[in-house]
Amino acid sequence: MITSFPGAAARPERYDRGMATIDLLYFARLREALGVERERLVLPEGVATAGQLRAWLAARGDAWASELDAKRQVRIAVNQDLAGADQPLADGDEVALFPPVTGG
């Protein structure tokens, strides 16, 4: 069963079959450049980590390739915790992509 809301049935262990559904959120510069605030998608086979997700999204081309290029600073959070590229993704995860922020 695929679920993505609090209190739902337990999620499976870490993603391993290419059937995980995640919610993606885009913030700041990324939201503006990509023209999307959020999307829900099923991870394709071979996309099991935050870094693989970023590379897969960049392969969409155009603004996606430019904004998500490995040379650009982009932070990733999984379930509201900052994550590295090797962070595994699981069904029901919320993944946020955003540029680094500074305060003053």
The 8 nearest C-alpha neighbors of each residue, nearest first, counted from 0:
[[1, 2, 8, 10, 11, 9, 90, 7],
 [2, 0, 90, 3, 20, 91, 19, 10],
 [3, 1, 91, 4, 7, 0, 8, 10],
 [2, 4, 91, 1, 5, 7, 92, 90],
 [3, 5, 7, 2, 6, 91, 8, 92],
 [6, 4, 7, 3, 2, 8, 91, 9],
 [5, 7, 4, 8, 9, 3, 2, 10],
 [8, 6, 5, 4, 2, 9, 3, 10],
 [9, 7, 10, 6, 2, 0, 1, 5],
 [10, 8, 7, 11, 6, 2, 12, 0],
 [11, 9, 8, 90, 12, 91, 2, 1],
 [10, 12, 13, 9, 90, 89, 14, 0],
 [11, 13, 14, 10, 89, 15, 90, 9],
 [14, 12, 89, 15, 88, 11, 87, 90],
 [15, 13, 89, 88, 47, 19, 16, 90],
 [14, 16, 17, 13, 47, 18, 89, 19],
 [17, 15, 18, 14, 44, 19, 45, 47],
 [18, 16, 44, 43, 42, 19, 15, 45],
 [17, 19, 16, 41, 42, 20, 43, 90],
 [20, 18, 90, 41, 42, 17, 89, 14],
 [21, 19, 41, 90, 40, 91, 42, 18],
 [22, 20, 92, 91, 40, 39, 93, 90],
 [21, 23, 39, 93, 38, 94, 92, 40],
 [24, 22, 94, 38, 37, 95, 39, 93],
 [23, 25, 37, 95, 36, 94, 96, 22],
 [26, 24, 30, 96, 36, 29, 95, 37],
 [25, 27, 30, 97, 29, 96, 28, 24],
 [26, 28, 30, 29, 97, 31, 98, 25],
 [29, 27, 31, 30, 32, 26, 98, 97],
 [30, 28, 32, 31, 27, 26, 33, 25],
 [29, 31, 25, 26, 36, 35, 33, 27],
 [30, 32, 28, 34, 29, 33, 27, 35],
 [33, 31, 29, 34, 30, 28, 62, 66],
 [34, 32, 30, 35, 31, 29, 62, 63],
 [35, 33, 31, 30, 32, 36, 29, 25],
 [36, 34, 30, 33, 37, 25, 31, 38],
 [35, 37, 25, 30, 24, 34, 26, 38],
 [38, 36, 24, 23, 35, 25, 39, 22],
 [37, 39, 23, 22, 40, 24, 36, 35],
 [40, 38, 22, 21, 23, 20, 37, 41],
 [41, 39, 20, 21, 42, 38, 22, 23],
 [40, 42, 20, 19, 18, 43, 21, 39],
 [41, 43, 19, 17, 46, 40, 20, 18],
 [44, 42, 17, 46, 45, 41, 18, 19],
 [43, 45, 17, 46, 42, 16, 18, 47],
 [44, 46, 47, 43, 17, 51, 42, 16],
 [47, 45, 51, 44, 52, 43, 48, 42],
 [46, 48, 88, 87, 45, 14, 51, 15],
 [49, 47, 87, 51, 86, 88, 50, 85],
 [48, 50, 84, 52, 86, 51, 85, 53],
 [51, 49, 84, 53, 52, 48, 85, 54],
 [50, 52, 54, 48, 46, 53, 49, 55],
 [51, 53, 55, 49, 50, 54, 46, 56],
 [52, 54, 50, 56, 51, 55, 57, 49],
 [55, 53, 57, 51, 56, 52, 58, 50],
 [56, 54, 52, 58, 57, 53, 51, 59],
 [55, 57, 53, 58, 54, 59, 52, 63],
 [58, 56, 64, 63, 54, 67, 59, 55],
 [57, 59, 60, 55, 56, 64, 54, 63],
 [60, 58, 57, 56, 63, 64, 61, 55],
 [59, 61, 64, 58, 63, 57, 62, 65],
 [60, 62, 63, 64, 65, 59, 57, 58],
 [63, 61, 65, 64, 66, 33, 60, 32],
 [62, 64, 57, 60, 66, 61, 65, 67],
 [65, 63, 57, 60, 61, 62, 67, 68],
 [64, 66, 62, 68, 63, 67, 61, 57],
 [65, 67, 63, 68, 64, 62, 71, 29],
 [66, 68, 57, 64, 65, 63, 69, 71],
 [69, 67, 70, 65, 71, 64, 66, 57],
 [68, 70, 71, 67, 72, 54, 73, 53],
 [71, 69, 68, 72, 67, 73, 66, 65],
 [72, 70, 68, 69, 73, 67, 66, 65],
 [71, 73, 98, 70, 99, 74, 69, 67],
 [74, 72, 98, 97, 71, 99, 96, 75],
 [73, 75, 97, 98, 96, 99, 72, 76],
 [76, 74, 96, 82, 95, 81, 73, 97],
 [75, 77, 81, 80, 95, 82, 79, 94],
 [78, 76, 94, 79, 80, 93, 82, 81],
 [77, 79, 93, 80, 92, 94, 76, 95],
 [80, 78, 77, 76, 81, 93, 95, 94],
 [81, 79, 76, 77, 78, 82, 75, 94],
 [82, 80, 76, 75, 77, 79, 83, 74],
 [83, 81, 76, 75, 86, 77, 80, 84],
 [82, 84, 85, 86, 49, 81, 75, 50],
 [83, 85, 50, 49, 86, 48, 82, 51],
 [84, 86, 83, 48, 50, 87, 49, 82],
 [87, 85, 48, 49, 83, 84, 82, 88],
 [88, 86, 48, 47, 85, 49, 13, 89],
 [89, 87, 48, 47, 14, 13, 86, 49],
 [90, 88, 14, 13, 92, 19, 91, 87],
 [89, 91, 19, 20, 92, 21, 14, 10],
 [90, 92, 3, 21, 20, 2, 89, 93],
 [93, 91, 21, 90, 89, 78, 94, 22],
 [92, 94, 22, 78, 77, 21, 23, 91],
 [95, 93, 77, 23, 76, 22, 24, 92],
 [94, 96, 24, 76, 75, 23, 25, 77],
 [97, 95, 75, 25, 74, 24, 26, 73],
 [96, 98, 26, 74, 73, 25, 29, 27],
 [97, 99, 73, 74, 72, 100, 28, 27],
 [100, 98, 74, 73, 97, 72, 101, 75],
 [101, 99, 98, 102, 97, 74, 27, 73],
 [102, 100, 99, 103, 98, 97, 27, 74],
 [103, 101, 100, 99, 98, 27, 97, 74],
 [102, 101, 100, 99, 98, 27, 97, 28]]
